[in-house]
Amino acid sequence: MRAGWAAALLCVALAAASVAAQGAADRESSLGGQPGGSSATTYARLLDLFREWRTFEEPPRVDGVPDYTPATNTRRLAELTRLQQRLQAIDTTGWSIPQKVDQHLVRAEMNGMQYHLTVLQPFARDPAYYASIRTEESDTPAEEGPVIHGVIRLWKYGIWPRTVLEKARPLTDEETTRLATELRTIPRLLAQARVNLAGANARDLWIGGVRAFEEQAEALERLQAVVKASTAVNGTPALITSIEAAHVATRDFAQWLRDETPRRTGPSGIGKAQYTWFLRNVLLVPLSWEDELTITRRELARAHASLRLEEQRNKALPPMPVADSPEAYRALQDKAIASYLDFIRRTDLLTMQPWMEQALRERMPGFAPEATRNFFAQGNHRDPRPLWTHLYHWWDNWRLRQADHPSPIRRGPLLYNVWMSRAEGMATSMEEWMMHAGLYDDSPRSREIVWIMLIARAARGLGNLYAHANTLTMAEAGDIHVNWTPRGWMRRDPLLGFEQHLYLRQPGYGASYVTGGRLMEEVIAERARQLGDQFSMRRFFDEVDRAGMIPVSLIYWELTGDDRMVRELGGTEPLPPR
C-alpha cells in the first residue's frame, strides 16, 4: 500500500499547514489572475506548446488513413521526446497552482502517447483498435479506451439520432459527402491493420477483436438500411457504395481474425510494473497495481457486508416491484427522475442547472424483458435512481460543452483517458453518496441496489487487475465478475464481454470506478477539515466542477493547496521493459 494512504484520513487533523493550505486554495482557486512578468511569459509558452502538441498528436495520413507503421511510429517517438524535453524545460517559478496543474496535464498527455507507442501499442497488439465506427455517444468526456484517430461517429449525423429525444432527419448534401468519404477509409485502414498486426500475439485481445468487427458489420448493415429507407438522401448511390465496401472489408477482416486466432497464444495483460507506470505517469493516480488490488478487495468485502446488513434491516419488507411492461417502466422512470431532481433541490446538495433534467431524459434506456435484462437493467427496472446518480456523467458532459474553462488546456476532453479517475470515480461514488444523503429514505430496498452496483464494480475491477498481471485470462476475470455479483444479476452476456474486453484494452479503467471514488473522498475530507462550518457538499461539487475533468490528484491540489497527492506520484521513472 502506498505510504500515507491509510494515515491520510486518520491524521488529517494533525496537518500543520492547514491555514496556509486553505489560504493558498482561496487565493488560487481560479485562473483569473495571471502572474506578471516572466512567469506570465513562461505560462504563455506552455499554452503555445500545448497547441503544438495537440497538432502533433494527430498522426500523418496516407490516402486518408492514419499511418501507424513501425517506421512512422519510431520517428514520432523521437519527435515526442523532444516535445517532452521542451515541456520539462519550462520554468514554472511564480505560477499559480491552477497553472502548475495545467503543466501536469500536458505532461500526462505526452506520457500517454509515449506509453501507447512503446508499451500498450494498440496498433500492433489490439485488433479492436481498428474498429473505427461508433454508434453511440460515450457518457465520458471522450470514448473509453484506446481509440483510433479518425473515428467515425455515426451519432454526429442527422440520420442517426444522438439521443432518445431526437428524431432522425435526412442527411444534408454535405453530410452525405462527408460520411461517404469517412467510410471509404475503412478498406484501406483494415489493409494496413493486417500488416501492423502480423506479429500480434495477445490472445484475449485478439479474441475480443472478433466481436468488435462483428458489431461494426452489424452497424454498417443498419446504416445501409437506414440510408436506403431515406428517400430524401442526395448522393445515395455513392454513399451506398461506400457502405457496401466498408461492410465487405469489415466482414473479411473479422473472418481473418477468426482464422488467425489459433496462432495467437500469448498473454494480453501489460504486467504490474507497466500498469503502475501508467497509473502514476498518465492517469496521475498516486497508487500502484498492488494498492489498487488492496482497495478493490476491501471495497468488495465492504459492499458485500453492507448489502447483508441492508437485507437484515429490510427482511420484513416486501420485495421490490419490478416494472413488467413498457408503460410501467416509463412511469417508473418519470417518477425516478422527478424524485432525484426534487431531492437535490430540497437538500441543496448541488447547484441546479436548467439543462439537468434534459441531460437525463436524453439518455433514458428502454424497457427490457426479463430474459434480456443485463446487470444495469436489473436495477433500472426496480428503482432507476441509483443509475441516474451514476449518470452525473451526462451532467459533466453538458458542463464541458456549455462552459468554456478559463484554461484552454481544460476546455475539451483530455487525451489518453487522463480524465478517468475523475469521471468514473465521481460517477460511481455519487451512487453511495446520494444514498447516505437520504435519497432512498422513501425506499429502503433501493439501498440494496446501491450496494450490489458497488459489488459489481469492485468484482469487475479485481478481475481486471489480475488479468493485467497475467495471472487470469479475460474469461477467468469475467468469472470473478459473475460469481461475486449477487442475485445472478451479472450474466455471461454481451455486457460482460464488452466490459472485460474494454478494461483489458485500457489499463486502469476497470479499477478506476472504485479507486477514483476513494481518492475523491480524500478531497472531501481535507476540504471539510479546512473549511469547518463553511464546508457544504454543494460547495464541494461546485469547486470540483470548476476544476474541470482532470485527475483527482490535481483536483486535490487545486482545491486544498496541498500537493501531497502529486508528490506521491513520484518522479517520472523510465518505462519498465515489457
N, C-alpha and C positions, 0 to 999 in steps of 0.2 A: 504494500500500500504506500502511496506517495507520502513523503514527510508532511505532516501538518494537516492531512485530510480529517482524521478523527479529532485532532486537537483544535481545528479551526473553529468549530461550533462550540466546543466546550470552553474555550479560553477567550472568546471574543471580548468578554467584559474586561479582560486584563490588558487589552491593547493600549499601549502608552500613547499612541499618536492619534487618538480619536478626534480631538479638537482640531488638530492640523489637517487630518484627513477630511473631516467634514468641511472645513474651510476651503480646502482645495477643490472638493467636489462642487461646492457652491460657486466658487469663482470661475470654474472651468466647465460648467455644465452645458455650454453651447459653444459653437464655433463663431459666434457673432463677433467676438473681439479678437482680432488678429494681432500677433506681436509685431512690434515695429522693427525697423532697421533690417539687419542681416537675417534675423530669424524669419521675417516675412518673405525675404528673397529665397531662403532655402526651402520654405514650405511651397512656394510657387514652383520651385524646381521639382518637388515631389509631384505636384499636380501635372506638370509637363511630362515627367517620366511616366506617370500613370497612364496618360493618354497615349504615349508612345508604346507602352507595354500592351495596352488593350488592342492596339492596331497590330502589333507584332504577334500576339497570341493566336490570331487567325492564321491558319496555315496557308501556304500558297495553293492555288488551284491549277490543276492540269485538266483541260477540257471541261471546266466547271466543277471538277471533283476535288475535294481536299486531298493533298498529297501527304500520305503517311509512310512513304517508302523509307527504308533504312538510311539511305544517303541524305535525304531531306531532314530526317529526324536528327541525325548526327550534326548536321550543320546548324539546325535550330537550337540544339542543346548548347553548342558553343556560343551562339548569339545570346541565348538566355543567360548564360553565365556572366557575360559582360553586362547585361542589364542588372543582374543581381549585385554585381560589384559596384555599379553606379548608385544603386539604391543604398547600399551599405555605406557609401562614401558621403552621403548627405548628412550634414551636421544638424542635429535636432536640438541643439542648445537653445534655450529660451522658448521652445514650443509649448503650447498648451497641451493638456492631456488629450483632448479630442484629436489634435493634430498628430500627436505621437501614436494614437490609436490608428489613424489613417495610414501611417507608415507601416505599422504591423500588418494591416490588411493587404497592402500591396505586396509586402514580403510573403505573406501566406499564399497569395495567388501565384506568385512566381515559384514558390516552393511546390505548389500543386502541379504546375506544368513540369517541373523537374522530376517530380515523382511519377507523373504519367509517362514521361519519356524514358525513365530508367528502371522503374520497379513495376508499376501497375501495367503499363504497356497494353492498353485495351486494343489498340490497333493490331497487335501481334499475338494476343492471347485470348481475346474475348470476342467470339463471332457476333454476339448480340450488339456490339458497338456499332456494327454496320447496318443495323435495322433503323432506318432513318425516318420512318413515318410515325408521327404522334397523333393519336385520335382524340385525346383529352388533354385539357389544360391541367398542369400539376397544381396541387394545393400548396406547394412550397414556392419560394421565390423563383426558382428555375427547376428544370427537370432533375429528379433524383438520379444519382449515379453518373457514370461516365457517359457523356452524350456527344455524339459525333458533330462536328462542325457542319453547318448547312442542313440541319434537321428540318424536315417538312412537317409543319404544324397545320393539320387539316382544319382545326378549330379556328384558325385565323381567316378562313374563307366562309363567305355567307352561306354557301350550300351545306355547310357542316356546322350546326348550331353549337356555340360555345357553352351555353348554359341551358337548363331546362326551361327557362323563361323565354328563350329566344326561339324564333321560328326560322326555318330555312328560307333563304331567298336565292334567286338565280344569281349565278356568277356574273360579274361585270366582264366586259371585254378584257380589261387589264388583268383581272383575277384569272380569267381563263388562260391567257398567255403566260402569266407568271406560274400558275400551277403546272401547266404542261411543261414549262422549262424546268421546274424543280423535279418533276417526275422523270424527265429524260436523263437525269444524272444517275438514277438507280442502277441501270445495267452497267454503266462504266464504273460506278463505285464498287459494285459486287465483283466485277472482274479484277479490280485492284485488291479487293479483300482476299480473294483466293491466293494471290501471291503473298500478301503480307501475313496470312495465317498459315502458310505452308509448314512452319516449324512449331506451331502451337501444340501444346501437349497438356493443357489444363482440362482434364476430362469433364468435370462438373460444369465448367463454363461452356464447354463445347456442347454438352447435352442440353443445357439451358438455352443455348443459341438456336437450337432446332425449333423450339416452341416460339421464340421471338419472331422467327421468319414465317412460321405458320400463321401467327397473328397478323403479320404485315400482309401476307397474301389475302387473309380474310378481310382486312381493312381495304385493300385495293378492290376486292370484289364488291364490297359495299359501296365504295366510291363510284365504281363504274355503274352500278345500278342507279345510284342517285343522279349521276350526270345524265344517263340515258333517259331517266324519268323527267328531267327538267327540260321542258320544251323551249324555255327562254334562253338557254345557254348558247351563246355565239361561239363559233370556232370549235364546235363539239367534235368533229372528226379528228382534228389534231390532238385534242385533249384525250379522246378515247384511245387513239393510237399510243400516246404516252403511257396511259394507264395500263393498256394491254402489254406493252413492252416491259414495264416495271413489274407487272404481275408474273410474266414468264420468267424474268430474271430472278425474282424473289422465290418462285416455286422451285426453279432449278438449283438455286443456292441452298435452299432447305434440303433438297434431296442430296446435294453434295455433302452437306453436314452429316446427314444420316449415314451416307456411305462411308464417310471418313471416321465415324465415331469409334469403331473398334481399334483404330490405330492411336487414338488419343487417350493415353493411360496415366498421365501424371497428375500430381496434386494441383488444386486450384487456389488454396489459401496462400496468402503472401508471407506468412510467418510472423511470429510475435514481435521480433525486433523491427521489422518493416512496418508493422501495424502501429507500434508505439511511435515510430518516427512520424508517421502520417498524422497521428493524433496531435502531437506536440508542435509540429512544424507547418502543417497545413490547416488543420481544423483549430489549432491553438487551444486545444483541450489539455489541461495540466494533469493528465493521467497517463498510465501505461496500460498495456494489454492486461497485465496482472491486476491493476487497480479496477479496471472495468469488469473483470471476472468477479472480483470480490463484491463490487457494488451490485451487479446484476443478480448474483446468487443471494445476497442479502435482501434485495427487493423482491425476489421471487418468494422467499420464505415469509417476509413481512406481509406481502399481499395475500398469500395463502392463509396465514394465520388470521389476518384481518377478515377475510371472507368467512372463515369458520365462525368467528365471533359474531359477525353480522347475521349469519344463518341462525346461530343460537338465539340472538336477540329477536329475530323475526319468526321463530318457529311456530308461534301461534297465529301468524298472519296467513291469509290465503295466498296461493301462488299468484304471480303477476299475470294479468291477462295479456294475451298475445293478439296483435292485430291480424285477423284472418281473412281480410278482404281488402281490395284497393281502397274502398270507401272508408273502412275503419282505420286503415293505415294513414290515409290523408288527414283524417280528423285528428289522429294521434300526433302527427307531425305539426299540424297547425297549433294544437294545444301546447306542444313542447316548445316551439319557437316563442310563442307568446309568454309562456311561463318563464323561460330563460331570460328574455329581454326585460320582463317586468321585475324579475329578481334583481337584475343588475341595477335597474333604476331605483328600486326601493332601498337597496343596501348601499348604493353609491360606490360600488366596487370598481367600476370603470367609468371613464369619460365616454358618454354615449355619443355616437356619430350618426348622422342621418342615413348613412348607407348601410348600417349594420344589419338591419333586417333583410334588405335585398341581397346582401352578400351571402346570407344563409339560404334564403329561398331559392337563389340561383342554383344551389347545389343539392337540392332535396333529392335523395335517392329514391328509386321507385320501389313499389311493392314487390316482394319476392315470396313465392310459395315456400312452404317449409322444406321441401325436397331440395330447393336450390339456394337456401339461405346460407351465406358464408358467415364467418365469425362476426363481422361487424353488423350484418343484418340481423343476427340473433338478438343482440341488444337493442338494435334500432326498432324492432317490431314490438318491443316491450316498453321501453322508455327511450326516446331518441335524444334526450338531453345530454347524457354522457358523451355521445359522439359529437353533438353540437358544441360542447365546450372544447373538445379537441380541435374543432374546426375554427378556432382562433386563427388558424392558418389563413382562412379567407379574409379575415379582417386585416391580418398582416399584409396580404397581397393588395387589398384595396388601399391600404395606407401607403404602400410602396408606390402605387400608381398615382394616388391623389396628391401627395405632399412631397415636394422636392426637398430632400435633405440639404442642409447648408453645405455639406461636403459633397463635391462631385463624385468622390470615391464611393459614397454610400447611396447614391441615387438609384442605382439599379441593382439587380442580383449580383452578389459576389460570385466569382468563378470557382470551379472545383469544389462546389458544395461547402465552402468555408462557413456558410450560414447555418450549418447542420445542427450544432448544439443548441443554438437559439431557437430555430424553427421547430424542431421536433421535441426538444426538451420542454419548451414553454407549452406547446400544444398538449403534450401528454400530462404535464403537471396540472394544467387547467382542470382536467377531469377530477383529480383528487382535491385540488384547492377549492373548487366550487362546491364540492361535497362538504368539506369541512366548514365552509362559509354558510351552509344551510340550504343549498339549492334543493335537496331531496328531503327536507323535513316533512313534506307532504306525501312522501312515498318511500318508506324505509327500505323496501326491497330494491329500489333503484341503486342504493349504495352497494348492493351485491354486484351489480353490473360494473360499477367503477372498479372494484377490486379484481373482477375477472379480466377486465381490459388491461389492468396493470400486470396481472399474472401473465397474460399472453405476450405482452411486450417484453417482459423480463425473460420468459422462456425462449422467445424468439431471439433475443439478443444473446442469451447464453449459448444457444446452439451455434449461432453465427460466430461467436468468439472462438469456439472450438474448431469450427470449420476453417477459420483463417489461420489457426495454429496447425492445421492439417492433422488433427487428432480425430476428427469426424468428417465423413463425407457430407455433401449437401443433403442427401436423403436422411442420413443419421441425425443431422442438425434439425431437420424437419420433424423427426420422431420426438425430439425433446419438446418442440413447439406443440405438437399434437398431444402428447401424453401428459404434459403438465398443465394444459389448459382444461379447466373443469367443465363438466356437464356435456362433454362431447361437442362443444361449440366450434372447436378448431378441427376441421376435417382435412383429409388429404384431397384437396380440391384445387382449382386453378389459383385461388388466392394464396394458398400455402406455397405452391410452386413459384408464383411471381415474387413473393416476399423473400423466400430463401435465395432465389437466383439474384435478385437485386442486391441483397446485402452481401452476397459473396462477390459480386462485381464491384461493390463500393465499400472499402474498408471504413469502419467506424460508424456506419449508418445504423446497423441493427441495434447496437447498444445505446445510441445517442438519445433515443426516446426516454430511457431511464437515467443515464448518467447526466445528460444535459439538464434534466429537471432537478437532479440533486445539486448540481452546481448552481442553478438558478436560486435554489433555496438558501445557498450561502449569501447570495446578493440580498435577498430579503432580510436575512438575519443581521448582516452587518449594517445595512441601511437603516433598519429599525433601531439597532443599537445606537447609531449615530444621531438619529433624529428624535428618539424618545417619543414624547407625546405628539410631536409634529408628524410622526410617521402615519401613513394610511396606505392601504392596498391600492387605492386609486392613484395616489402619488407615485407609488412604486411602478404601476403599469404605465403611467404617463412617462416616467423617466426612461423606462426600458424601451417603450415605443419610440421616444425621441432619439434614442441612441441608434436605432436602425437595426437592420438584420445582420448583426455581427456576432462573433463568438462570445459566449458568456464570460470568458476570462477578461475580454476587453470591456464588456458592459460593467463588470465588477469594478474595474479600474476607473472607468469614466464616471460612474455613479458615486463611488466611495472615496476616490482619490488615492486608494491603496493599490499598488501594483503587485500585490502578493501573488496573485494567480499568474501574472505574466512572468514574474521571476521564477515561479515553479515550472514554467515551460522549459527552462534551461536555455543554454546557448544552442545555436543551430549546429547540431552534430552532423558529421558526414553520414550519408545514407549507408546503412549496413548492406553488404553484398547479399544478393539472393542466392 
